[in-house]
Amino acid sequence: MMAEQLRAGRVEAARELFDGMPRRDVVSWNTLMAVHTRSGAHGWAVGVFVEMRRQGFRPDHTSLSTTLSACARLEALETGRCVHGLAIKICSSGNVFVGASLITMYANCGVVSCLEQVLDCVDSPNVALWNALISGLVMNHRVTDARRVFDQMPLCNVVSWTAMIKGYLTVQEVGMAFELFNMMPVKNPVSW
């Protein structure tokens, strides 16, 4: 029922259902965090995470990823670092979804020194995680670093290419953007 309220965007109704639950589990806490995050109430999502921890629940990858995403939107670096520390403590920092959320959080907070370290700690980085790293570097105008990462990627997709092209355009290196665009093996409507 909470999922239905989530899809309908009814935050208050979802919270009422949650508050009336005789037994809660991590999934119900995650659903409530997701309700708040999707409605843009990122501070409330972090508050739900804190409440969940106070009540003795152990977060899972979804809890951590959702909370880190909320921290990224809030640019709440200190809270994000605390969640990162918890992820390390409970051996979740190697999860690809947690890793992507960590990269996004640190990038949004302007802490580029941590981005590649996060990637290095993930057990099996996928193309989405590499793309998050490139996007985070580009967001912080570190296009040379982004290109180095791009060139190291085991597999690039259209998102990788587009993020790199956007990076060159961001720093007004139109020639490099055009050169990379011409090298792009597959183009989609976003690329054009």
C-alpha positions, 0 to 999 in steps of 0.5 A: 500500500505504501508503494501505491501512495509512493506512485501517486505522490501522496507523502502524507498518506504514505507516512500515515500508513507507515506510522500505523504499521505494527511491524516495520522492516528495512523495506518499509523504511526504504519506501518511506525514504523513497517517498520523501526523495521523489517528492523533493523532500530530501531533508525528510528522507535523511531524517527518516534514515536517522530515525531508522538507525535510532530504532536499531535497524541496519540499513541495506544498499538501498537505504544507503544509496537513497540517503546519499542521493538525498545528501547530494541534492542537499549538498550535505557533505558532513551527513554524506561523510557519516553515511559513507563511514557507515557504509564502510563499517557495514561493508556496503561501500563496494556496492555499485549503487552505493558507489554511484551515490557516493560519487554523485554526493561528493561531486555535488559537494565539490569534493573531487579528491574522493571520486576516483577513490570511491570507484577504486573501492567498488567490487565490480564497477559497471559503465553507469558507475564510470559514467557517474565519475565522468559526470562528477568530474565534468560538473566540477570542470575537471575535464582533463581528469574526466578525459583520462577516466574516459580513456581508461573505461573498459566500455563506453556507451552513449552516456559516456560519450555525451558526458565527455562532449558536454564537458568540453563544451562546458569549458568552451573547448568546442574543437575537442567536443566536435572531434569527440562527437565525430569519433562517437560510434553511435549517436542518439537524439541527445547527442545530436 
